[in-house]
Amino acid sequence: MTATDAEARVSWRRWRGEYADKQQALSATDAAFSETQATFNMIDLETVGPASEAAALVAAIRAMHEADNEPAGVWEEFTRLRQEFIAAAREHLKAH
């Protein structure tokens, strides 16, 4: 969750013009992307628990990076997918 939240914040900051230039925004995106991908790979490779929910959340974040402006409803969708991932992860962890 920490990695996905950090990556989503990069888009939020970019849409609000908080980066000095496009290169700084790209560097922040690359760093956040790498962290999320490393974390997601552990879930994806093991295909355990909330793998499909994690994939949907990551896909939503990656779509954020493609938008030049903040899409309507993007944070509501991100929040919904984040909550679905958390619920699936909790359910999975109950068995352990």
Biopython code that builds the backbone (N, CA, C, O; Angstrom):
import numpy as np
from Bio.PDB.StructureBuilder import StructureBuilder

atoms = [
    (1, "MET", "N", (0.811, -1.183, 0.000)),
    (1, "MET", "CA", (0.000, 0.000, 0.000)),
    (1, "MET", "C", (0.860, 1.255, 0.000)),
    (1, "MET", "O", (0.517, 2.247, -0.642)),
    (2, "THR", "N", (1.954, 1.213, 0.704)),
    (2, "THR", "CA", (2.825, 2.383, 0.754)),
    (2, "THR", "C", (3.331, 2.737, -0.634)),
    (2, "THR", "O", (3.354, 3.909, -1.011)),
    (3, "ALA", "N", (3.735, 1.733, -1.392)),
    (3, "ALA", "CA", (4.259, 1.985, -2.741)),
    (3, "ALA", "C", (3.179, 2.537, -3.666)),
    (3, "ALA", "O", (3.436, 3.478, -4.417)),
    (4, "THR", "N", (1.985, 1.972, -3.625)),
    (4, "THR", "CA", (0.930, 2.465, -4.515)),
    (4, "THR", "C", (0.499, 3.873, -4.118)),
    (4, "THR", "O", (0.230, 4.703, -4.986)),
    (5, "ASP", "N", (0.431, 4.148, -2.838)),
    (5, "ASP", "CA", (0.066, 5.492, -2.396)),
    (5, "ASP", "C", (1.114, 6.509, -2.852)),
    (5, "ASP", "O", (0.767, 7.591, -3.326)),
    (6, "ALA", "N", (2.385, 6.164, -2.711)),
    (6, "ALA", "CA", (3.454, 7.068, -3.130)),
    (6, "ALA", "C", (3.408, 7.307, -4.634)),
    (6, "ALA", "O", (3.604, 8.432, -5.092)),
    (7, "GLU", "N", (3.151, 6.261, -5.394)),
    (7, "GLU", "CA", (3.088, 6.425, -6.844)),
    (7, "GLU", "C", (1.890, 7.279, -7.253)),
    (7, "GLU", "O", (2.006, 8.100, -8.163)),
    (8, "ALA", "N", (0.763, 7.104, -6.610)),
    (8, "ALA", "CA", (-0.416, 7.924, -6.916)),
    (8, "ALA", "C", (-0.154, 9.394, -6.574)),
    (8, "ALA", "O", (-0.613, 10.290, -7.283)),
    (9, "ARG", "N", (0.584, 9.639, -5.488)),
    (9, "ARG", "CA", (0.898, 11.016, -5.106)),
    (9, "ARG", "C", (1.745, 11.718, -6.163)),
    (9, "ARG", "O", (1.658, 12.937, -6.310)),
    (10, "VAL", "N", (2.556, 10.973, -6.897)),
    (10, "VAL", "CA", (3.346, 11.577, -7.966)),
    (10, "VAL", "C", (2.416, 12.202, -9.001)),
    (10, "VAL", "O", (2.638, 13.335, -9.429)),
    (11, "SER", "N", (1.387, 11.479, -9.404)),
    (11, "SER", "CA", (0.426, 12.036, -10.359)),
    (11, "SER", "C", (-0.294, 13.234, -9.757)),
    (11, "SER", "O", (-0.477, 14.251, -10.425)),
    (12, "TRP", "N", (-0.698, 13.119, -8.512)),
    (12, "TRP", "CA", (-1.383, 14.220, -7.837)),
    (12, "TRP", "C", (-0.524, 15.475, -7.849)),
    (12, "TRP", "O", (-1.000, 16.562, -8.176)),
    (13, "ARG", "N", (0.736, 15.317, -7.494)),
    (13, "ARG", "CA", (1.659, 16.463, -7.471)),
    (13, "ARG", "C", (1.900, 17.003, -8.878)),
    (13, "ARG", "O", (2.005, 18.216, -9.062)),
    (14, "ARG", "N", (1.989, 16.130, -9.861)),
    (14, "ARG", "CA", (2.210, 16.565, -11.246)),
    (14, "ARG", "C", (1.017, 17.375, -11.732)),
    (14, "ARG", "O", (1.196, 18.429, -12.342)),
    (15, "TRP", "N", (-0.203, 16.898, -11.471)),
    (15, "TRP", "CA", (-1.397, 17.607, -11.911)),
    (15, "TRP", "C", (-1.527, 18.969, -11.239)),
    (15, "TRP", "O", (-2.176, 19.859, -11.789)),
    (16, "ARG", "N", (-0.939, 19.150, -10.089)),
    (16, "ARG", "CA", (-1.005, 20.421, -9.375)),
    (16, "ARG", "C", (0.195, 21.312, -9.672)),
    (16, "ARG", "O", (0.317, 22.400, -9.108)),
    (17, "GLY", "N", (1.075, 20.859, -10.550)),
    (17, "GLY", "CA", (2.213, 21.670, -10.962)),
    (17, "GLY", "C", (3.292, 21.816, -9.918)),
    (17, "GLY", "O", (3.990, 22.829, -9.885)),
    (18, "GLU", "N", (3.441, 20.814, -9.058)),
    (18, "GLU", "CA", (4.418, 20.909, -7.977)),
    (18, "GLU", "C", (5.838, 20.529, -8.388)),
    (18, "GLU", "O", (6.768, 20.711, -7.603)),
    (19, "TYR", "N", (6.023, 20.012, -9.584)),
    (19, "TYR", "CA", (7.374, 19.696, -10.063)),
    (19, "TYR", "C", (7.900, 20.877, -10.867)),
    (19, "TYR", "O", (7.149, 21.556, -11.568)),
    (20, "ALA", "N", (9.193, 21.106, -10.751)),
    (20, "ALA", "CA", (9.811, 22.258, -11.424)),
    (20, "ALA", "C", (9.684, 22.169, -12.939)),
    (20, "ALA", "O", (9.505, 23.179, -13.620)),
    (21, "ASP", "N", (9.780, 20.948, -13.457)),
    (21, "ASP", "CA", (9.677, 20.769, -14.907)),
    (21, "ASP", "C", (9.294, 19.328, -15.212)),
    (21, "ASP", "O", (9.158, 18.493, -14.319)),
    (22, "LYS", "N", (9.129, 19.069, -16.492)),
    (22, "LYS", "CA", (8.691, 17.738, -16.919)),
    (22, "LYS", "C", (9.717, 16.656, -16.551)),
    (22, "LYS", "O", (9.336, 15.536, -16.212)),
    (23, "GLN", "N", (10.997, 16.978, -16.614)),
    (23, "GLN", "CA", (12.044, 16.004, -16.283)),
    (23, "GLN", "C", (11.991, 15.614, -14.811)),
    (23, "GLN", "O", (12.168, 14.444, -14.474)),
    (24, "GLN", "N", (11.752, 16.572, -13.944)),
    (24, "GLN", "CA", (11.639, 16.256, -12.518)),
    (24, "GLN", "C", (10.426, 15.355, -12.271)),
    (24, "GLN", "O", (10.502, 14.411, -11.485)),
    (25, "ALA", "N", (9.320, 15.645, -12.935)),
    (25, "ALA", "CA", (8.123, 14.812, -12.797)),
    (25, "ALA", "C", (8.386, 13.410, -13.317)),
    (25, "ALA", "O", (7.953, 12.431, -12.710)),
    (26, "LEU", "N", (9.090, 13.304, -14.432)),
    (26, "LEU", "CA", (9.409, 11.995, -14.999)),
    (26, "LEU", "C", (10.322, 11.205, -14.064)),
    (26, "LEU", "O", (10.129, 10.002, -13.884)),
    (27, "SER", "N", (11.293, 11.855, -13.480)),
    (27, "SER", "CA", (12.194, 11.172, -12.538)),
    (27, "SER", "C", (11.422, 10.656, -11.326)),
    (27, "SER", "O", (11.655, 9.540, -10.862)),
    (28, "ALA", "N", (10.512, 11.468, -10.821)),
    (28, "ALA", "CA", (9.693, 11.040, -9.674)),
    (28, "ALA", "C", (8.803, 9.869, -10.062)),
    (28, "ALA", "O", (8.632, 8.927, -9.287)),
    (29, "THR", "N", (8.236, 9.929, -11.261)),
    (29, "THR", "CA", (7.386, 8.837, -11.745)),
    (29, "THR", "C", (8.191, 7.551, -11.872)),
    (29, "THR", "O", (7.742, 6.491, -11.435)),
    (30, "ASP", "N", (9.372, 7.637, -12.464)),
    (30, "ASP", "CA", (10.216, 6.447, -12.634)),
    (30, "ASP", "C", (10.581, 5.817, -11.297)),
    (30, "ASP", "O", (10.525, 4.596, -11.149)),
    (31, "ALA", "N", (10.952, 6.637, -10.331)),
    (31, "ALA", "CA", (11.335, 6.116, -9.015)),
    (31, "ALA", "C", (10.150, 5.439, -8.336)),
    (31, "ALA", "O", (10.288, 4.351, -7.778)),
    (32, "ALA", "N", (8.988, 6.082, -8.383)),
    (32, "ALA", "CA", (7.795, 5.509, -7.751)),
    (32, "ALA", "C", (7.353, 4.242, -8.469)),
    (32, "ALA", "O", (6.975, 3.259, -7.832)),
    (33, "PHE", "N", (7.402, 4.267, -9.797)),
    (33, "PHE", "CA", (7.041, 3.099, -10.606)),
    (33, "PHE", "C", (7.903, 1.906, -10.219)),
    (33, "PHE", "O", (7.387, 0.804, -10.032)),
    (34, "SER", "N", (9.199, 2.112, -10.098)),
    (34, "SER", "CA", (10.126, 1.021, -9.768)),
    (34, "SER", "C", (9.805, 0.409, -8.412)),
    (34, "SER", "O", (9.839, -0.811, -8.253)),
    (35, "GLU", "N", (9.495, 1.251, -7.443)),
    (35, "GLU", "CA", (9.167, 0.752, -6.100)),
    (35, "GLU", "C", (7.871, -0.059, -6.117)),
    (35, "GLU", "O", (7.800, -1.140, -5.533)),
    (36, "THR", "N", (6.852, 0.470, -6.789)),
    (36, "THR", "CA", (5.584, -0.254, -6.872)),
    (36, "THR", "C", (5.761, -1.571, -7.606)),
    (36, "THR", "O", (5.247, -2.602, -7.174)),
    (37, "GLN", "N", (6.488, -1.538, -8.716)),
    (37, "GLN", "CA", (6.672, -2.752, -9.508)),
    (37, "GLN", "C", (7.393, -3.832, -8.713)),
    (37, "GLN", "O", (7.024, -5.005, -8.788)),
    (38, "ALA", "N", (8.408, -3.455, -7.957)),
    (38, "ALA", "CA", (9.133, -4.430, -7.136)),
    (38, "ALA", "C", (8.202, -5.062, -6.102)),
    (38, "ALA", "O", (8.253, -6.270, -5.870)),
    (39, "THR", "N", (7.366, -4.254, -5.495)),
    (39, "THR", "CA", (6.426, -4.760, -4.491)),
    (39, "THR", "C", (5.358, -5.633, -5.140)),
    (39, "THR", "O", (5.046, -6.717, -4.646)),
    (40, "PHE", "N", (4.800, -5.156, -6.249)),
    (40, "PHE", "CA", (3.752, -5.892, -6.945)),
    (40, "PHE", "C", (4.270, -7.230, -7.472)),
    (40, "PHE", "O", (3.536, -8.217, -7.462)),
    (41, "ASN", "N", (5.507, -7.278, -7.928)),
    (41, "ASN", "CA", (6.062, -8.526, -8.478)),
    (41, "ASN", "C", (5.989, -9.669, -7.478)),
    (41, "ASN", "O", (5.759, -10.815, -7.862)),
    (42, "MET", "N", (6.182, -9.366, -6.198)),
    (42, "MET", "CA", (6.111, -10.426, -5.184)),
    (42, "MET", "C", (4.705, -11.007, -5.116)),
    (42, "MET", "O", (4.540, -12.219, -4.977)),
    (43, "ILE", "N", (3.693, -10.153, -5.214)),
    (43, "ILE", "CA", (2.301, -10.632, -5.194)),
    (43, "ILE", "C", (1.984, -11.366, -6.488)),
    (43, "ILE", "O", (1.402, -12.451, -6.467)),
    (44, "ASP", "N", (2.364, -10.780, -7.601)),
    (44, "ASP", "CA", (2.034, -11.312, -8.916)),
    (44, "ASP", "C", (2.703, -12.662, -9.171)),
    (44, "ASP", "O", (2.060, -13.583, -9.675)),
    (45, "LEU", "N", (3.966, -12.786, -8.833)),
    (45, "LEU", "CA", (4.692, -14.027, -9.093)),
    (45, "LEU", "C", (4.149, -15.184, -8.263)),
    (45, "LEU", "O", (4.106, -16.327, -8.719)),
    (46, "GLU", "N", (3.743, -14.877, -7.062)),
    (46, "GLU", "CA", (3.213, -15.925, -6.194)),
    (46, "GLU", "C", (1.734, -16.176, -6.457)),
    (46, "GLU", "O", (1.179, -17.175, -5.998)),
    (47, "THR", "N", (1.104, -15.285, -7.185)),
    (47, "THR", "CA", (-0.337, -15.332, -7.474)),
    (47, "THR", "C", (-1.148, -15.756, -6.254)),
    (47, "THR", "O", (-2.014, -16.628, -6.325)),
    (48, "VAL", "N", (-0.842, -15.120, -5.157)),
    (48, "VAL", "CA", (-1.540, -15.422, -3.912)),
    (48, "VAL", "C", (-2.530, -14.324, -3.582)),
    (48, "VAL", "O", (-2.402, -13.186, -4.033)),
    (49, "GLY", "N", (-3.491, -14.682, -2.807)),
    (49, "GLY", "CA", (-4.415, -13.726, -2.243)),
    (49, "GLY", "C", (-4.939, -12.682, -3.206)),
    (49, "GLY", "O", (-5.633, -13.005, -4.170)),
    (50, "PRO", "N", (-4.606, -11.433, -2.942)),
    (50, "PRO", "CA", (-5.202, -10.329, -3.670)),
    (50, "PRO", "C", (-4.482, -9.978, -4.974)),
    (50, "PRO", "O", (-4.370, -8.798, -5.308)),
    (51, "ALA", "N", (-4.001, -10.956, -5.704)),
    (51, "ALA", "CA", (-3.239, -10.681, -6.931)),
    (51, "ALA", "C", (-4.062, -9.906, -7.954)),
    (51, "ALA", "O", (-3.558, -8.947, -8.539)),
    (52, "SER", "N", (-5.309, -10.293, -8.184)),
    (52, "SER", "CA", (-6.104, -9.590, -9.197)),
    (52, "SER", "C", (-6.467, -8.188, -8.723)),
    (52, "SER", "O", (-6.500, -7.260, -9.531)),
    (53, "GLU", "N", (-6.741, -8.013, -7.433)),
    (53, "GLU", "CA", (-7.032, -6.688, -6.903)),
    (53, "GLU", "C", (-5.800, -5.789, -6.972)),
    (53, "GLU", "O", (-5.909, -4.599, -7.268)),
    (54, "ALA", "N", (-4.642, -6.355, -6.700)),
    (54, "ALA", "CA", (-3.398, -5.592, -6.800)),
    (54, "ALA", "C", (-3.149, -5.168, -8.239)),
    (54, "ALA", "O", (-2.749, -4.032, -8.492)),
    (55, "ALA", "N", (-3.384, -6.071, -9.181)),
    (55, "ALA", "CA", (-3.186, -5.753, -10.603)),
    (55, "ALA", "C", (-4.108, -4.616, -11.040)),
    (55, "ALA", "O", (-3.689, -3.733, -11.789)),
    (56, "ALA", "N", (-5.354, -4.631, -10.580)),
    (56, "ALA", "CA", (-6.302, -3.569, -10.940)),
    (56, "ALA", "C", (-5.863, -2.225, -10.361)),
    (56, "ALA", "O", (-5.962, -1.196, -11.029)),
    (57, "LEU", "N", (-5.383, -2.238, -9.131)),
    (57, "LEU", "CA", (-4.916, -1.012, -8.486)),
    (57, "LEU", "C", (-3.700, -0.453, -9.218)),
    (57, "LEU", "O", (-3.638, 0.746, -9.488)),
    (58, "VAL", "N", (-2.747, -1.299, -9.536)),
    (58, "VAL", "CA", (-1.543, -0.868, -10.251)),
    (58, "VAL", "C", (-1.914, -0.337, -11.638)),
    (58, "VAL", "O", (-1.370, 0.678, -12.073)),
    (59, "ALA", "N", (-2.817, -1.002, -12.326)),
    (59, "ALA", "CA", (-3.246, -0.538, -13.655)),
    (59, "ALA", "C", (-3.879, 0.851, -13.567)),
    (59, "ALA", "O", (-3.657, 1.689, -14.441)),
    (60, "ALA", "N", (-4.652, 1.095, -12.534)),
    (60, "ALA", "CA", (-5.279, 2.410, -12.363)),
    (60, "ALA", "C", (-4.228, 3.494, -12.151)),
    (60, "ALA", "O", (-4.337, 4.592, -12.697)),
    (61, "ILE", "N", (-3.225, 3.183, -11.364)),
    (61, "ILE", "CA", (-2.157, 4.151, -11.120)),
    (61, "ILE", "C", (-1.387, 4.421, -12.403)),
    (61, "ILE", "O", (-1.066, 5.572, -12.701)),
    (62, "ARG", "N", (-1.092, 3.388, -13.154)),
    (62, "ARG", "CA", (-0.353, 3.574, -14.407)),
    (62, "ARG", "C", (-1.158, 4.424, -15.392)),
    (62, "ARG", "O", (-0.579, 5.200, -16.151)),
    (63, "ALA", "N", (-2.472, 4.287, -15.386)),
    (63, "ALA", "CA", (-3.324, 5.117, -16.248)),
    (63, "ALA", "C", (-3.239, 6.588, -15.815)),
    (63, "ALA", "O", (-3.339, 7.489, -16.648)),
    (64, "MET", "N", (-3.056, 6.822, -14.525)),
    (64, "MET", "CA", (-2.902, 8.200, -14.045)),
    (64, "MET", "C", (-1.706, 8.870, -14.702)),
    (64, "MET", "O", (-1.766, 10.050, -15.048)),
    (65, "HIS", "N", (-0.630, 8.130, -14.875)),
    (65, "HIS", "CA", (0.592, 8.703, -15.448)),
    (65, "HIS", "C", (0.394, 9.126, -16.897)),
    (65, "HIS", "O", (1.112, 9.992, -17.396)),
    (66, "GLU", "N", (-0.569, 8.525, -17.568)),
    (66, "GLU", "CA", (-0.800, 8.842, -18.982)),
    (66, "GLU", "C", (-1.643, 10.094, -19.172)),
    (66, "GLU", "O", (-1.656, 10.674, -20.258)),
    (67, "ALA", "N", (-2.338, 10.511, -18.136)),
    (67, "ALA", "CA", (-3.233, 11.671, -18.241)),
    (67, "ALA", "C", (-2.468, 12.964, -17.955)),
    (67, "ALA", "O", (-1.801, 13.088, -16.927)),
    (68, "ASP", "N", (-2.571, 13.908, -18.862)),
    (68, "ASP", "CA", (-1.915, 15.204, -18.656)),
    (68, "ASP", "C", (-2.627, 16.036, -17.595)),
    (68, "ASP", "O", (-1.999, 16.823, -16.887)),
    (69, "ASN", "N", (-3.930, 15.858, -17.491)),
    (69, "ASN", "CA", (-4.735, 16.577, -16.502)),
    (69, "ASN", "C", (-5.479, 15.565, -15.639)),
    (69, "ASN", "O", (-5.703, 14.421, -16.037)),
    (70, "GLU", "N", (-5.847, 16.011, -14.471)),
    (70, "GLU", "CA", (-6.531, 15.125, -13.527)),
    (70, "GLU", "C", (-7.908, 14.727, -14.059)),
    (70, "GLU", "O", (-8.783, 15.579, -14.215)),
    (71, "PRO", "N", (-8.103, 13.436, -14.338)),
    (71, "PRO", "CA", (-9.402, 12.989, -14.842)),
    (71, "PRO", "C", (-10.484, 13.071, -13.755)),
    (71, "PRO", "O", (-10.219, 12.852, -12.573)),
    (72, "ALA", "N", (-11.681, 13.384, -14.183)),
    (72, "ALA", "CA", (-12.807, 13.414, -13.243)),
    (72, "ALA", "C", (-12.987, 12.035, -12.624)),
    (72, "ALA", "O", (-12.965, 11.025, -13.327)),
    (73, "GLY", "N", (-13.163, 11.995, -11.318)),
    (73, "GLY", "CA", (-13.422, 10.745, -10.612)),
    (73, "GLY", "C", (-12.212, 9.854, -10.389)),
    (73, "GLY", "O", (-12.357, 8.737, -9.892)),
    (74, "VAL", "N", (-11.027, 10.319, -10.746)),
    (74, "VAL", "CA", (-9.843, 9.462, -10.643)),
    (74, "VAL", "C", (-9.551, 9.052, -9.198)),
    (74, "VAL", "O", (-9.153, 7.914, -8.948)),
    (75, "TRP", "N", (-9.744, 9.964, -8.250)),
    (75, "TRP", "CA", (-9.416, 9.633, -6.853)),
    (75, "TRP", "C", (-10.463, 8.720, -6.241)),
    (75, "TRP", "O", (-10.148, 7.884, -5.394)),
    (76, "GLU", "N", (-11.702, 8.881, -6.667)),
    (76, "GLU", "CA", (-12.745, 7.974, -6.184)),
    (76, "GLU", "C", (-12.470, 6.553, -6.670)),
    (76, "GLU", "O", (-12.619, 5.590, -5.917)),
    (77, "GLU", "N", (-12.068, 6.433, -7.931)),
    (77, "GLU", "CA", (-11.748, 5.111, -8.493)),
    (77, "GLU", "C", (-10.525, 4.514, -7.806)),
    (77, "GLU", "O", (-10.517, 3.332, -7.464)),
    (78, "PHE", "N", (-9.495, 5.328, -7.604)),
    (78, "PHE", "CA", (-8.296, 4.864, -6.915)),
    (78, "PHE", "C", (-8.660, 4.374, -5.513)),
    (78, "PHE", "O", (-8.221, 3.306, -5.087)),
    (79, "THR", "N", (-9.466, 5.163, -4.801)),
    (79, "THR", "CA", (-9.873, 4.796, -3.442)),
    (79, "THR", "C", (-10.663, 3.494, -3.434)),
    (79, "THR", "O", (-10.445, 2.638, -2.576)),
    (80, "ARG", "N", (-11.576, 3.342, -4.383)),
    (80, "ARG", "CA", (-12.372, 2.111, -4.469)),
    (80, "ARG", "C", (-11.466, 0.895, -4.691)),
    (80, "ARG", "O", (-11.606, -0.122, -4.011)),
    (81, "LEU", "N", (-10.550, 1.005, -5.632)),
    (81, "LEU", "CA", (-9.646, -0.114, -5.921)),
    (81, "LEU", "C", (-8.705, -0.397, -4.757)),
    (81, "LEU", "O", (-8.377, -1.551, -4.481)),
    (82, "ARG", "N", (-8.275, 0.653, -4.082)),
    (82, "ARG", "CA", (-7.412, 0.488, -2.912)),
    (82, "ARG", "C", (-8.163, -0.262, -1.817)),
    (82, "ARG", "O", (-7.613, -1.170, -1.194)),
    (83, "GLN", "N", (-9.428, 0.118, -1.581)),
    (83, "GLN", "CA", (-10.231, -0.548, -0.561)),
    (83, "GLN", "C", (-10.493, -2.013, -0.922)),
    (83, "GLN", "O", (-10.492, -2.879, -0.048)),
    (84, "GLU", "N", (-10.716, -2.284, -2.197)),
    (84, "GLU", "CA", (-10.912, -3.675, -2.627)),
    (84, "GLU", "C", (-9.655, -4.502, -2.386)),
    (84, "GLU", "O", (-9.737, -5.653, -1.957)),
    (85, "PHE", "N", (-8.494, -3.918, -2.661)),
    (85, "PHE", "CA", (-7.238, -4.626, -2.406)),
    (85, "PHE", "C", (-7.075, -4.908, -0.910)),
    (85, "PHE", "O", (-6.721, -6.020, -0.519)),
    (86, "ILE", "N", (-7.329, -3.916, -0.093)),
    (86, "ILE", "CA", (-7.192, -4.095, 1.358)),
    (86, "ILE", "C", (-8.129, -5.181, 1.866)),
    (86, "ILE", "O", (-7.720, -6.035, 2.653)),
    (87, "ALA", "N", (-9.374, -5.157, 1.426)),
    (87, "ALA", "CA", (-10.338, -6.179, 1.849)),
    (87, "ALA", "C", (-9.895, -7.572, 1.429)),
    (87, "ALA", "O", (-9.996, -8.520, 2.208)),
    (88, "ALA", "N", (-9.403, -7.700, 0.196)),
    (88, "ALA", "CA", (-8.945, -9.005, -0.291)),
    (88, "ALA", "C", (-7.705, -9.461, 0.470)),
    (88, "ALA", "O", (-7.569, -10.644, 0.785)),
    (89, "ALA", "N", (-6.811, -8.542, 0.763)),
    (89, "ALA", "CA", (-5.603, -8.893, 1.513)),
    (89, "ALA", "C", (-5.949, -9.335, 2.934)),
    (89, "ALA", "O", (-5.392, -10.309, 3.441)),
    (90, "ARG", "N", (-6.867, -8.618, 3.567)),
    (90, "ARG", "CA", (-7.293, -9.014, 4.911)),
    (90, "ARG", "C", (-7.916, -10.410, 4.910)),
    (90, "ARG", "O", (-7.621, -11.233, 5.778)),
    (91, "GLU", "N", (-8.766, -10.662, 3.941)),
    (91, "GLU", "CA", (-9.412, -11.966, 3.824)),
    (91, "GLU", "C", (-8.379, -13.065, 3.641)),
    (91, "GLU", "O", (-8.457, -14.124, 4.264)),
    (92, "HIS", "N", (-7.411, -12.796, 2.777)),
    (92, "HIS", "CA", (-6.353, -13.780, 2.522)),
    (92, "HIS", "C", (-5.532, -14.051, 3.782)),
    (92, "HIS", "O", (-5.193, -15.194, 4.085)),
    (93, "LEU", "N", (-5.222, -12.985, 4.502)),
    (93, "LEU", "CA", (-4.367, -13.122, 5.688)),
    (93, "LEU", "C", (-5.084, -13.793, 6.857)),
    (93, "LEU", "O", (-4.428, -14.328, 7.750)),
    (94, "LYS", "N", (-6.404, -13.774, 6.869)),
    (94, "LYS", "CA", (-7.152, -14.457, 7.942)),
    (94, "LYS", "C", (-6.820, -15.935, 7.983)),
    (94, "LYS", "O", (-6.822, -16.548, 9.051)),
    (95, "ALA", "N", (-6.538, -16.504, 6.836)),
    (95, "ALA", "CA", (-6.262, -17.942, 6.749)),
    (95, "ALA", "C", (-4.871, -18.306, 7.259)),
    (95, "ALA", "O", (-4.542, -19.486, 7.380)),
    (96, "HIS", "N", (-4.068, -17.312, 7.554)),
    (96, "HIS", "CA", (-2.679, -17.597, 7.960)),
    (96, "HIS", "C", (-2.448, -17.288, 9.379)),
    (96, "HIS", "O", (-1.337, -17.470, 9.878)),
]
sb = StructureBuilder()
sb.init_structure("model")
sb.init_model(0)
sb.init_chain("A")
sb.init_seg("    ")
for serial, (resi, resn, name, xyz) in enumerate(atoms, 1):
    if name == "N":
        sb.init_residue(resn, " ", resi, " ")
    sb.init_atom(name, np.array(xyz, "f"), 0.0, 1.0, " ", f" {name:<3s}", serial, name[0])
structure = sb.get_structure()
